[in-house]
């Protein structure tokens, strides 16, 4: 599973436009920003995450850091309590809140029955890979495995 990093800075309201434009320039010089969501800068590497965090702390603007699962081709809907749609219309889930899993090839009827039980626990599905990657609340990982076991379906937590 690919992991990206989000580093959030505080609101720039109350700062001069000169400060704000210099701050944005420093961000661009510090890391290659893949995506943004308001005050959240999304980067690919841990070193870029740390560099942004250090910059934001130096400027006394650091808010929070997140590990994110990018969804390449999300199903039509996902639970926004567990992630967000960025300003460039990409979907991300918070790693600390979700657990990704796959259902391995098994008997089709068993998979359908297991999925009926699992559906109420799903927060998102990434349909860009085969087999699909499903996401549930992190607290539900054991339950997902138990449901799979009850229907003789092999579930792999990623």
N, C-alpha and C positions, 0 to 999 in steps of 0.2 A: 504494500500500500504506500502510495506516495504521501509524504507529509510536507506541507508548506507551513510557513510561520507568519503570524500576524503580530505586528508590534503597533500598539495604539498610543497616540500622544494626546495630551489634553487639548481642549478647545483653545484656539488662538484668539478668541474674542478678548478684547481688552489690550491686545498688543497692537503696535503700529503696523501699518501696511508694509513699511520697510522691513520690520522684523519678520513679518509673516513671509514675505517674498524671499528673504535671506534664509529663513528656516527651510522653506521648500527647496531652495537651491542646495542647501547642505544635505537634505535627504537624498536628492538625486545624485550628489557626489559620493554619498556614503554607501548606497546600495542600489542594486538593480531592482526596481519595484515592478513586480509582475502584475499587480492589481491593487486596487484601493477600495475602501468602503468608508467614506467620510474621513474619520481620523485614523483608520486602521490601514497600515501599509503592509502588503503581503509580499514576502520574499521567499526564495527557494532554498537558501542554505542557512545553516546554524550560524555561520560566521557573519552573514549579512544581518541576521536577527540580532546577534550580539552587538554588532556595530551600530545598528539603529537604536537599540536599547541604550547603549552608551551615549549616543548623541542626544537622545531625548532626556536622559538623566542629567547630562551636562547643562542642558537648556532648562532644566527643572520642569519638563513637560511630559515625562514618562507616565503612562497610565497602566498598561497591562500588556502581557505577551500571551499568545495563544498558539497551540499546534492545531493545524487544520487539515482535514481531508478534502481535497478538491474533487468534486463530482464532475466527470467529463460529460456524461449524458444522463442527467437525472430523470427519473420518472416524472410524470406530469406534476406531481405535488410532493412536497416534503414538509416536515414539521419545522417551522421556523423558530421554535423554542430551542432547537439543537444546532442551528446554523443561520446562514444569511445568504442573500443574493447581493453580490458586489455591484459597484457602480458600473462595471462593464458587463453586468448580467450573468456572471458566473456564480455557481453555487458552491458553498463551503460548509462543512460540518465541523463542530468543535470536537477535537479528539478526546478531550477529557470527559465529554458527555455522551459519547457514542461508542459502540463496538461494531466493527465491520465483520461480516461473516459471509461464507459461501455455502450453498447447498450442493454437495457433490452429486454427480450423476448416479441416480438410483432409479427405482421403479416410479414411473410418471404418476400413477395414481396415489402412491404414498406421498410424493412431493406435494401434490395438490392438497391432500388432506392436512399435511403438516403446515403448508402455507396458509390455509384457512385459519389455523390456530395462531400462527405467527403474525399474521397481518395486523392484528391490533397492537402489536408491540413494535412494529416497524416505524422508523422515523424518516427513512429515505431508501431509495434503490438507485444504484448506478448501473445503467443499462449499456454502458460503453464497452464492457468486457463480457466474455462468455466463459464460464457461467457468470450471471449477474452478481454484483456485490450488494448485499443488503446491510442496512444499518439499523441497530436497535439502541435503546437507552443502555448505557454502559452497565447499569444495575441489573439489566435483564439478560446478560450473557449466559448465565447458568440456566435460566429458564428456557432460552432458545435452544440450548443443547439438549435439555430434557424433553422438549417438544419433539425435536428431531429424533431422539432415541425412542420415544413412544411410538413413532410412525416408521421406525427402521430406516430413517433418513440420516445420512452422514452430514453433520454440520461442522464446518471448520471456522473457528474464530480466527480472524486475521490480525 
